[in-house]
Amino acid sequence: MLRKRVGIALSGGVDSSVAAYLLKEAGYDLHGVFMRTWNADDDANPLSECPWRRDLEDARAVAGQLGISFEVVSMIERYKEHVVGELVDGYGAGLTPNPDVLCNKWIKFGALFDHVKSCGCEMIATGHYCKKVENPDGSCDICEGDDKNKDQSYFLALLNQEQIKNALFPLGTYAKPQVRSIASGLDLRTAAKKDSQGICFLGKVKIQDFLAQYVEDFAGDIVTIGGRVLGRHSGLFRFTIGQRHGLNIPSNRDNRHYVVIAKDLECNKLIVEIESEDSPMLYKNEVGVRNLSFTNKPIGDGAKILAKPRYRDPSQKITFNYAHKSEIPGECTAFIHFQEKQRALAAGQIIAFYSGERLLGGGIYV
């Protein structure tokens, strides 16, 4: 029987390294691919500190240690279009996009899978901590990984059924310490390598410093909801809803702090107030969602399910309702009612829907 050929996305980290090992041990014919997502060759480039060269060396070394084929694939132009472009445009419009979710939908399980398919691969695998479940009807679902501290199903909330069918997630039943132990036992080059932090392509560069290269700074007033001017901001894109630190305005007495509750793009004002759970703009039970995506079957109108408002947030009980054109203008396609109020649900962020541990889909806050 011919072994199934699978493309494995090798990032140069320990997770994808061990994922490759597990698949090889399971009998798959592996082809390792390393994605170039950003051109950081020029020292004048704001991302010149991006550690991609070391990551590439580590990925190549692991492929050699495991005895699998390896290639470097340029996804720079598609990444600029589907991830960086969305990031820049979103922040410029006052939103807070999630580049990792966009990368998974459009690049890893989109363009990269198309590439490995052209190389004869039938599926693509990654080092995500989640599980794939095959159903009796032939459909597939994503479920939370056994290691709840590392579960990454949230980042796959916008994948569709075809993408899930073509995916493999070998680490779903493993805990991070087990993965480290396996890598150490194999003496893999990545065994002791630290996990990457923050946005995947930025390296040590802060998101605000990156955006400053592409979004114009327009200084404006920091005001209370009543219009009282408290200070000046250097650009609305530098702030997000719920932010307390770095506002450079004095907080009042009793250790109570000002917090960002809104952005007035038309008047270029950053709106703040003293944090309080009574604030209807900061703590909400209901929020609109656009760009709905379902991993399998559509969620039923009025369904009482679970949702993760943000990555690492605990699941919350919600009621899912479709929006009607007469109810709200614009791009909103659903209303989400949380049983308990949620803090700082920023437009542009991702919400992931669940039934127990099973991922149902996701959307983007309006």
C-alpha positions as CSV (number, residue, x, y, z in Angstrom):
1,M,0.0,0.0,0.0
2,L,1.3,3.4,-0.9
3,R,2.1,5.7,1.9
4,K,0.1,9.0,2.0
5,R,2.2,12.0,1.1
6,V,1.8,14.9,3.5
7,G,3.3,18.4,3.5
8,I,4.4,19.4,6.9
9,A,4.8,23.2,7.7
10,L,8.2,23.4,9.5
11,S,8.4,26.7,11.2
12,G,11.8,26.1,12.9
13,G,10.1,25.6,16.3
14,V,9.9,22.5,18.5
15,D,6.1,21.9,17.9
16,S,6.3,21.5,14.2
17,S,9.5,19.5,14.6
18,V,7.9,16.9,16.8
19,A,4.7,16.9,14.7
20,A,6.9,15.9,11.7
21,Y,8.5,13.1,13.8
22,L,5.1,11.7,14.9
23,L,3.8,11.7,11.4
24,K,6.9,9.9,10.0
25,E,6.6,7.3,12.8
26,A,3.0,6.9,11.8
27,G,4.1,5.9,8.3
28,Y,3.4,9.1,6.3
29,D,5.7,10.2,3.4
30,L,6.6,13.7,4.5
31,H,7.7,16.8,2.6
32,G,8.8,19.6,4.8
33,V,8.1,23.2,3.8
34,F,9.3,26.5,5.4
35,M,7.3,29.6,4.5
36,R,8.9,32.9,3.8
37,T,6.3,35.4,4.7
38,W,8.2,38.7,4.9
39,N,11.2,40.2,3.1
40,A,13.5,41.3,5.9
41,D,16.8,41.2,4.1
42,D,17.4,45.0,4.2
43,D,18.9,46.4,7.3
44,A,16.8,49.5,6.7
45,N,13.7,47.4,6.8
46,P,11.7,47.9,10.0
47,L,11.5,44.1,10.3
48,S,15.2,43.5,9.8
49,E,15.3,41.9,13.3
50,C,12.8,39.2,12.2
51,P,14.5,35.9,13.1
52,W,13.5,34.1,9.9
53,R,17.1,33.1,9.0
54,R,17.6,31.2,12.2
55,D,14.2,29.7,11.9
56,L,15.0,28.5,8.4
57,E,18.3,27.0,9.5
58,D,16.5,25.2,12.4
59,A,13.7,23.9,10.1
60,R,16.3,22.6,7.5
61,A,18.3,20.9,10.2
62,V,15.3,19.1,11.7
63,A,14.3,17.9,8.2
64,G,17.8,16.5,7.8
65,Q,17.7,14.9,11.2
66,L,14.4,13.2,10.4
67,G,15.4,12.3,6.8
68,I,12.6,14.1,5.0
69,S,12.6,16.3,1.9
70,F,12.6,20.0,2.5
71,E,12.1,23.2,0.5
72,V,11.6,26.9,1.2
73,V,8.4,28.4,-0.3
74,S,7.9,32.1,-0.8
75,M,4.5,33.3,0.4
76,I,5.6,36.9,0.7
77,E,3.2,38.5,-1.9
78,R,0.2,36.5,-0.7
79,Y,1.1,37.3,2.9
80,K,1.3,41.0,2.1
81,E,-2.2,40.8,0.5
82,H,-4.1,38.6,2.9
83,V,-2.4,39.3,6.2
84,V,-0.2,42.4,6.3
85,G,-2.6,44.3,4.1
86,E,-5.6,43.4,6.3
87,L,-3.5,44.3,9.4
88,V,-2.5,47.7,8.2
89,D,-5.9,48.6,6.7
90,G,-7.7,47.3,9.8
91,Y,-5.6,49.3,12.3
92,G,-5.9,52.3,10.1
93,A,-9.7,52.0,10.3
94,G,-9.7,51.7,14.1
95,L,-9.9,47.9,14.1
96,T,-7.8,45.2,15.9
97,P,-7.3,42.4,13.4
98,N,-5.8,39.0,14.3
99,P,-3.0,38.2,11.8
100,D,-2.5,34.6,13.0
101,V,-6.1,33.6,12.2
102,L,-5.9,35.3,8.8
103,C,-2.6,33.5,8.1
104,N,-4.2,30.1,8.9
105,K,-7.2,30.7,6.7
106,W,-5.5,32.2,3.6
107,I,-1.9,31.1,3.8
108,K,-1.1,27.8,5.7
109,F,-4.3,26.0,4.9
110,G,-4.9,27.9,1.6
111,A,-1.9,29.0,-0.5
112,L,0.6,26.7,1.2
113,F,-1.7,23.7,0.8
114,D,-2.2,24.5,-2.9
115,H,1.6,24.5,-3.2
116,V,2.2,21.1,-1.5
117,K,-0.7,19.6,-3.4
118,S,1.2,20.6,-6.6
119,C,4.2,18.6,-5.2
120,G,2.1,15.5,-4.9
121,C,0.9,15.9,-1.3
122,E,-2.6,14.9,-0.3
123,M,-2.8,16.8,3.0
124,I,-1.0,19.4,5.0
125,A,0.1,19.1,8.7
126,T,1.0,21.7,11.3
127,G,2.1,21.8,14.9
128,H,-1.2,23.3,16.2
129,Y,-2.4,21.9,19.6
130,C,-5.8,20.7,18.6
131,K,-7.5,17.5,17.4
132,K,-9.2,16.5,14.2
133,V,-12.2,14.2,14.5
134,E,-13.7,12.3,11.6
135,N,-17.5,11.9,11.7
136,P,-19.6,8.9,10.5
137,D,-21.0,11.1,7.7
138,G,-17.6,11.8,6.3
139,S,-17.2,15.3,7.6
140,C,-14.5,16.4,10.0
141,D,-14.4,18.6,13.1
142,I,-11.7,20.3,15.0
143,C,-11.7,19.9,18.8
144,E,-9.7,21.5,21.6
145,G,-6.3,19.9,22.3
146,D,-5.8,17.8,25.4
147,D,-3.4,20.4,26.8
148,K,-5.8,23.2,27.7
149,N,-3.0,25.6,28.4
150,K,-1.7,25.3,24.8
151,D,-5.0,24.6,22.9
152,Q,-4.9,26.5,19.6
153,S,-8.2,25.6,18.1
154,Y,-9.3,29.3,18.5
155,F,-6.8,30.3,15.7
156,L,-8.5,27.9,13.3
157,A,-12.0,29.3,13.8
158,L,-12.3,30.6,10.2
159,L,-11.3,27.4,8.4
160,N,-13.9,25.7,6.2
161,Q,-14.8,22.0,6.0
162,E,-12.6,21.4,2.9
163,Q,-9.5,22.9,4.6
164,I,-10.1,20.8,7.7
165,K,-10.5,17.6,5.7
166,N,-7.1,18.2,4.2
167,A,-5.4,18.9,7.5
168,L,-3.5,16.9,10.1
169,F,-2.8,17.9,13.7
170,P,-0.5,15.4,15.3
171,L,0.0,17.2,18.6
172,G,-3.7,17.2,19.7
173,T,-3.3,14.5,22.4
174,Y,0.1,15.8,23.7
175,A,1.1,18.2,26.4
176,K,3.8,20.7,25.8
177,P,6.2,19.1,28.3
178,Q,5.8,15.8,26.4
179,V,6.6,17.5,23.1
180,R,9.8,19.0,24.7
181,S,10.7,15.5,26.1
182,I,10.3,13.8,22.7
183,A,12.4,16.5,21.0
184,S,15.1,16.2,23.7
185,G,15.1,12.4,23.4
186,L,15.7,12.7,19.6
187,D,18.3,15.4,20.1
188,L,16.4,17.6,17.7
189,R,18.0,21.0,17.2
190,T,14.8,22.8,18.3
191,A,14.3,20.8,21.5
192,A,15.2,23.7,23.9
193,K,14.2,26.6,21.6
194,K,11.9,29.1,23.2
195,D,8.4,29.5,21.8
196,S,7.9,32.5,19.6
197,Q,5.9,35.4,21.2
198,G,3.6,37.9,19.6
199,I,2.7,38.2,15.9
200,C,4.5,35.6,13.8
201,F,6.4,37.8,11.3
202,L,7.4,40.7,13.5
203,G,10.0,39.0,15.7
204,K,11.2,41.5,18.3
205,V,9.5,44.4,16.5
206,K,6.5,45.9,18.4
207,I,3.3,46.1,16.5
208,Q,3.0,49.9,16.9
209,D,6.5,50.4,15.5
210,F,5.6,48.2,12.5
211,L,2.3,50.0,11.9
212,A,4.1,53.4,12.1
213,Q,5.8,52.5,8.8
214,Y,2.5,52.2,7.0
215,V,-0.2,54.2,8.9
216,E,0.1,57.9,9.2
217,D,0.3,59.4,12.6
218,F,-2.4,62.0,13.3
219,A,-2.1,63.5,16.8
220,G,-5.4,64.3,18.5
221,D,-7.2,64.8,21.8
222,I,-7.8,62.2,24.5
223,V,-11.2,63.0,25.9
224,T,-13.7,61.7,28.4
225,I,-17.1,60.5,27.2
226,G,-18.4,64.0,28.2
227,G,-15.8,65.7,26.0
228,R,-13.3,66.9,28.6
229,V,-9.8,67.0,27.2
230,L,-7.3,65.0,29.3
231,G,-4.3,64.9,27.0
232,R,-3.0,64.1,23.5
233,H,-2.5,60.9,21.6
234,S,0.0,60.4,18.8
235,G,-2.2,58.2,16.6
236,L,-5.4,56.2,17.1
237,F,-3.8,53.0,15.7
238,R,-1.5,52.9,18.7
239,F,-4.4,52.1,21.0
240,T,-6.9,49.4,21.4
241,I,-10.2,49.1,23.3
242,G,-9.7,48.2,26.9
243,Q,-6.2,49.6,27.1
244,R,-5.2,51.1,30.5
245,H,-1.5,51.5,30.3
246,G,0.5,53.9,28.1
247,L,-2.2,56.6,27.8
248,N,0.1,59.3,29.4
249,I,-2.8,60.9,31.3
250,P,-3.2,61.1,35.0
251,S,-5.5,58.6,36.7
252,N,-7.7,59.9,39.5
253,R,-7.5,59.0,43.1
254,D,-8.2,55.6,44.8
255,N,-6.1,53.7,42.3
256,R,-8.8,54.0,39.6
257,H,-7.6,54.1,36.1
258,Y,-8.7,55.6,32.8
259,V,-9.3,53.0,30.1
260,V,-9.9,53.3,26.3
261,I,-13.6,52.7,25.5
262,A,-13.9,54.0,21.9
263,K,-12.2,55.7,19.0
264,D,-13.8,58.6,17.1
265,L,-12.1,58.3,13.7
266,E,-14.0,61.3,12.2
267,C,-12.8,63.7,14.9
268,N,-9.6,61.8,15.6
269,K,-10.3,61.5,19.3
270,L,-9.4,58.8,21.7
271,I,-12.3,58.4,24.2
272,V,-11.6,57.2,27.7
273,E,-13.3,56.9,31.1
274,I,-12.6,55.6,34.5
275,E,-12.9,51.8,34.4
276,S,-16.2,50.5,35.8
277,E,-18.2,47.4,35.2
278,D,-21.2,49.7,34.8
279,S,-19.7,51.2,31.6
280,P,-22.0,50.1,28.7
281,M,-19.2,50.8,26.2
282,L,-16.6,48.7,27.9
283,Y,-18.7,45.8,29.4
284,K,-21.3,44.3,27.0
285,N,-23.7,41.4,26.9
286,E,-24.3,41.7,23.2
287,V,-22.1,42.3,20.2
288,G,-22.4,42.2,16.4
289,V,-20.3,39.8,14.3
290,R,-19.5,39.8,10.6
291,N,-17.6,37.4,8.2
292,L,-19.2,34.3,9.7
293,S,-17.4,31.1,8.9
294,F,-18.5,27.6,9.9
295,T,-16.1,24.6,10.2
296,N,-18.9,22.1,9.4
297,K,-22.6,22.8,9.5
298,P,-24.1,26.3,10.0
299,I,-25.1,27.2,13.6
300,G,-28.8,27.3,14.1
301,D,-30.6,30.6,14.7
302,G,-31.2,31.0,18.4
303,A,-28.7,28.2,19.3
304,K,-27.3,28.2,22.9
305,I,-23.7,27.4,22.5
306,L,-20.3,28.4,23.8
307,A,-17.8,30.9,22.6
308,K,-14.3,32.1,23.3
309,P,-14.3,35.9,23.2
310,R,-10.5,36.0,22.7
311,Y,-7.6,33.5,22.7
312,R,-7.0,32.0,26.2
313,D,-10.4,33.3,27.4
314,P,-12.5,30.6,29.0
315,S,-15.5,29.5,27.1
316,Q,-18.6,31.6,27.7
317,K,-22.3,30.7,27.4
318,I,-23.9,32.6,24.5
319,T,-27.1,32.7,22.4
320,F,-26.4,32.9,18.6
321,N,-28.9,34.9,16.5
322,Y,-28.7,35.8,12.9
323,A,-29.0,39.5,12.1
324,H,-31.7,40.7,9.7
325,K,-31.1,43.6,7.4
326,S,-33.9,45.6,9.1
327,E,-32.1,45.3,12.5
328,I,-28.7,46.7,11.8
329,P,-26.9,48.4,8.9
330,G,-23.4,47.5,7.5
331,E,-21.7,44.1,7.6
332,C,-23.2,42.6,10.8
333,T,-24.5,39.1,10.1
334,A,-25.1,37.8,13.6
335,F,-25.8,39.0,17.1
336,I,-24.0,37.3,20.0
337,H,-25.6,37.5,23.4
338,F,-23.3,36.6,26.3
339,Q,-24.8,35.3,29.5
340,E,-22.2,37.3,31.4
341,K,-20.9,40.7,30.4
342,Q,-17.6,40.7,28.5
343,R,-14.9,43.3,28.7
344,A,-13.4,45.2,25.8
345,L,-14.6,43.3,22.8
346,A,-12.7,45.3,20.1
347,A,-14.0,45.5,16.5
348,G,-11.8,43.4,14.3
349,Q,-11.0,40.7,16.8
350,I,-12.1,37.1,16.4
351,I,-14.8,35.2,18.3
352,A,-14.7,31.4,18.1
353,F,-17.8,29.3,18.6
354,Y,-17.9,25.9,20.3
355,S,-20.2,23.0,21.3
356,G,-18.3,21.7,24.3
357,E,-14.8,21.2,23.0
358,R,-15.8,21.0,19.3
359,L,-15.1,24.1,17.2
360,L,-18.1,25.3,15.2
361,G,-16.7,28.3,13.5
362,G,-16.0,31.9,14.1
363,G,-16.5,35.5,13.1
364,I,-15.2,39.0,13.4
365,Y,-16.5,41.6,15.9
366,V,-18.2,44.6,14.2
